[in-house]
Amino acid sequence: MTVNTPRIFAVFALVLLGALTTACSDSDRGASNQPSDLLDSVLIFSKSPDWQHESIPAGVQAVTDLVEKLGLTPVATDDASVFTDEQLQTMAAVVFVNTRGDVLNAQQQLAFERYIQAGGGFVGIHSASDTEGDWHWYRRLLGATFSSHPSDPADVQTATVKVVNPHHPATERLPAQFRLADEWYDFKQLSDRRTDLLTLDERSYQGGQHGAYHPIAWYHDFDGGRAFYTGLGHTTEMFSEPLFLKHLNGGLEYALAERRPLDYAEVKPDPRRFKRDILVDDLNEPVSFDVTEDYSAAMIAQRQGKLFWLDVATREMSEMAEFEVFAPAKNIEFGLIAVAFDPDFAENQLIYAMYNLPDESGEHDLLQRLAQFKVNGKTVDMASEQVLMDIPNDDTCCHTGGNLEFDRHGHLFVALGDNANPFESNGSGPINNTAEGKHHDALRSAGNTQDLRGKILRIHPDKNGGYSIPEGNLFADPEQGRPEIYVMGTRNPYTIAVDDSTGTLYFGDIGPDAKEETADFGPRGYDEINKVTEAGNFGWPTVVGNNIPYRMYDYQEETSGKLFDPLAPENFSPRNTGLEVLPPAQPALIWYPYNNSERFPELGQGGRNALVAGVYPDTGELAYPEYYRGKLIISDFMRSWIKVVTLDEYDNVVKIEDLAPDVDFAGPLDLKITPDGRLWVLEYGSQWWAGGKEAKLSVVEYDAEAELAELNEDEVTSGAGNDGIGHEAQLEIAEGKAAAKDTSCVACHQERADSVGPSFLAIKQKYGDLDDPKGYIASAIANGSSGKWGEHAMPAHNFLEQETREKLAAYILSITPEGEE
């Protein structure tokens, strides 16, 4: 809808403004030749496509008047095409006046992000918090998301407003408290980075949801710019209320700041400039790789035992070795797990491998061996093996861990899983203390200071098959714990990375399966991204996530006990051979469950398998733009995304965003950032145990000069497609197909071929003739099942929203046999 308000400039004037600048809209090198004088225009934006506040015309006029009184030029529009680099770089601030719903397409969102990062200012009024609900960056910019508002006895009520910060332009001319009539919003996902200005006294009106402290206006610096939000402004009358206008004028002054020209030198690049250069595909269960110092070659390990040399220039592969590993043909985790080049490989031709093999002594089921080998040309001399350590393992299902990484001092970090079976522990920390519960007891391994499982070790190989212990590991006294241990309390750390500029270690830890908290056992499961600045205990199996404790369940008595104390976790396992009171548990940097995380909503929902690539370099000439320097890059094998994490100086997450979202990754499992600033990604594939074209090694490249196609997201087709399916049904099927990938359904199901689970076509054929097949399948997804399709159980996916499950069901029911339309 076009709002009938005075438009100081129409779209044509906006285009003219853009034409007068010399920057290119798509250049990620930033706006050049910007004007030297201060910015003097303010964009007043009021798009609300589905439902409009009656107060929008009054709001636009009020802001227009305030802008003019400041001697600036208002630019009022509800046309989102104004959101381009050329036009936004002329604006001293952007004001959202009761916008609502989805108002910007992807290109426009990018332009707005870049504007804020370049130093722009933002003012959000009232339903600006009910705008772009799925755009996580915008949520963080605004500082919260609309949740609800009272409707009984009325949506508009008189309430007492209190000033909690009088030292800000938006409040310095207001009384300490006052009463106004408006619609009072409740919020969710409130940012802890905001500084509140006004609160509501919920005792003064009916239906508030926050309780004793209800923020209603705030400000903060965010992502290079400034943001002010006020929840006031629902009614037309509010925009002529003197107190509100003083408040709004102060918020505008804050957003305007010094009105200096914007600096686009380090803003977010267009993500469409990232492309994947596939070096090799058609691999068979690739699980680990490493790259030579000059990037000329890589070696790739496949779980079943084969190690390959890849010549990067020619893309030719040759077999380096085949390890005789434990149970190679079984669909289990054991096998060839990790490989690494020695830092001085060019001179000494040494590599390191970690693999499982049977224990020929018969004392243990199997061993997890770390060994050093000599390479002759492109072939491993298997006779040159020097065993650094053999770690006894039980022949249970799971959790080998699996990464080897050197730091700049030549110290080798070794990531090891807890070697515990998680399937009889109610999805919580496995601490079975019965005689037969050995394999279900992670206190015997991860929580045992004299056991190397469930740890990250730090050693210094001596190039002759031995190693020394660097200073600073967790246990200086071998009576207390194994001296090799740097980190204890890990479940299944599959990737680790070292920031060479600081020596900081990062690791992803794959968490347990509990979908919800239970009274007997404790919290739901979380995957973790952890940051290690010094040796420590990261808590498994006594705590999870940000040190959420489990209960000390007694499996022998079948009784639930007290919570573990994160400051002094107790190891009560009858198989414990180490300390009974463990070092204090360290919380995760990022933690997320199966369902949506309110703390980290950018991470999505579905199956999870947290990974780290590392910190992007901060020195030298690098392959990617300045924007990424010093940021943490993480991934998830099940959700198949790669994301960039911005942290502040206190390790608080500022934002999380996609890296290369247009690249369709299929199960990234090992990732490395080389010193030249390129991300290398080893993809296992989306299907368990399958291999094939999806299993590949690639380099993610950035092309600053790439031709970019225009997006037309505002164009929506209607009516039926060629197959007679209506547009809404087509959209639901398409969204269901995307959800099948995003929630990791495709890891166990293919469209037309059986995999770990039945094909989607088989599901349709079995249930498609029911009275309500869509409802039945959506319910089955929520509840899970066992025994209907063979030996593999279908876990409950009740953490998925009903709408998502219905879209998945619609997609499943759309599958037809090969060759049929």
C-alpha positions, 0 to 999 in steps of 0.5 A: 500500500502507498501511504498518502503522506507528503513525500519530500522526494519521490523515488525519482529524486532518490535515484538522482541522489544515487546518480550523483554519487560515484560508488558502484552499488555492488562493489564490495571495495566500498563507496569511493569519492564520498562527499566531504561535507556532512550527510544531510538526508534522513530516510523515513521508511514506512513499508507494511505490506500486509497490514498497516497501522492507521498512525503511519501517515501521522508518524511519517509527518511527525518524523518529517517535521523533526528532520526539517527542524534539525535542518536536514532533508527528509526522504519519505517513502514506502518503496524498498527500492531505495535500499541500495548502496548508492542511495543509502550512503547519502543518508545520515539516518534511517527511520522505520515508522511502523513497518511490519512484516517482510519489507526488504528482499535479500539485496536490500537487506544486504545494502541495509547491513552494509549501511549500518556497518559503514557507520549509519544510524537507525531509529525503529518506531513501535512495530519496527520490532514486528518487522523481518522476523526471520532476519536475525541480523535485523533482530540484533540491530533492533535489540528485540522482537515483538512477542505480544500486546494486551488485548483485554480489556483493550489493546490501547491502555494508559500506563506509567512510563519510567525513565531509567537512564536520564543521560541520553538525548531521548530521555534528558528532557522527560520527567522521571515518570509519566503516563501515556495511552498507547499499545504496550508491546511485550518482547522476546529475544531481548539483546543483552547489548542494549541500554534501556531508556524507558520501562513500563510499570506493569502494575499500571495497566492490564496484561503485561508479560514481563513482570517487574522489569519491562523495557520499552525503549533502548539504544545501543551501538551495533555492528559499526552503527547506532540503533535506537528503538522505542515501543511507543507510537501505535496511535495517531494521537501519540505523534502529536504528544509533546513528551513522545516527540521529545523522546523521538527527537532525542532518539533521532539525534542519537542515531544521527551522531556526527553525520560524517560520510559513511566508510564502506571499506570493511563492510559485508561483501555480497555473499554471492561472490563466494564460489566453490572450486571442487578439487576432487569428488566421488570419494568414499566416506572422507573424514579428514584432510590436510594441506601442504604448506605451499598449498600444492597438495592435500592428503585425504583420509577415508574412514575405511582405511585408504589415504590419498594424495591430491595434486591440487594443480592437476586434480590428480589423486593417487593412493598413499596407503591403505591402513588395516583398520578395525571393522572397515566394512561396518557402518560405525565410526571406527576406522582411519580417523585423522591425518596431519602433515608435520609442520616441516613436511617439506624437509622431513616428509613426516605425517601423522595418522590416528586410526583404530585397530584390533588389540592383538594382545587381547587385553582390550577390544581395540586401540586408537593409535596415533602414529608417525610415518615417513612419506616417499614421494607420494607413498607412505612407507608403512614400515616406517611407523613410529607409534606415539601412543595406543589408547585402549578403546571398547568395542562400542558404537561411538565417539572416536573424536577425530582431529589432529592440528599443530600450533605454531610452536610445533605442539600437536593437539589430538581430539578424542571422543569419550568412547561411550554408548549414548543410547541407554542414557535418556539422551543425557550424560551417560553415567551408568554405575552398574556392573554391566553399564561399562560402555554407558559410562562416560565418567570412566573416560571423559570424566577420568583424569587418568584416561585419555578418552574424552580429551584433547591432548597436547604433545610435542612430537620429537620426529622419532616416534616419541613426544614431550609434554609442553608446559601449561597442560592441565595436570602437572602432577601425574598422580592427579592426571595424565600429563598429555591432557590439555582439555578434559570433559569432551564428548565427541570433538570432531574438529579442532582449530588453533588461532596461531596469532593467539595460541587459542584452541577452538573445538566443536563438541557433538552433544547428546540427544535429549529433546527436552529437560527431564526431572530425573536426568537434567537438561536437553542436549546441546552441541557446543563450540568451545574456546580454550585460552588455557587448559581446563575441564569442559565438563562432559558428562557432568554438565553440558552447554553453558555449564547446565548440570546433569543430575547424579542419577544412580542406575543401580538404585534407579534413583535421581540424585543431586545436581553435579556442581560445575565448580567441583564435579564429582566422579562417582563411577566405580570405574574411575581411576583418577581424581574424585573431584574434578577441575571446575567445568568451563562453559561453552562459547556457543551451544544449541539444541535440536530446536531453535535456540533463542540465544543463537537463532541463526543456527536453525533447527534439526540434526546437529553436529558442531564443527569449527574451521578456525579464526580467519587470519588478521594479517597479510594479503588474504583471499577474502575481504577485510570484513572477515579478519579475526572472525570465527568460522564454524560449521555443522555437518548435519545442517550443512551450513558454514557460518561466520561468528563476530565476537566482542572483546568479552567473547559475547556473540554479536552476530552470526551470519552465513558464509557462502550461502549459495553454495550447497554444501553436503555434510561438511566434516573437516574444514581448514583456513589456510594462511592465505585466507582460503577456506578448504572444506571436506564434504562427507556427503548428505547420506551416511556410509554412501560416498559418491559425487557429494563427497568432495574436497573443495576450496571456497573462493571469493571473486570481487569482480564476479557478475551478479544477477539481479534478484527479483524476490518481489515478483511472485507468480500466482495460479497453477503450475504446469502440473496443475498444483497451485502456487501455494501448494508448490511453495509448501512443497519447495519449502518442505524440500528445503526443510528436509535438507536444513533439518537433516532428514536427507541424512537418513532418507533419499527421495526414491532409494532406501538408505538408513531409513525408507525412501520418501517415495516408499513412505508416500506409497505406504501412507498416501491413501490414508484419509489424512496422509499429510497429518499422519506423516507430520505426526509420525515425524513428531513422535518417531517410530521403531520397528516399522521399517527395519532395525533403525529407529526413527527418533522423535522430531517433536522439536520441529514446529507443526508448520515445518512438519506439515511442509515436510509431509507435503514434500514427501507426498509430492515424490513420484516414481522416476520418470513420472511427472 
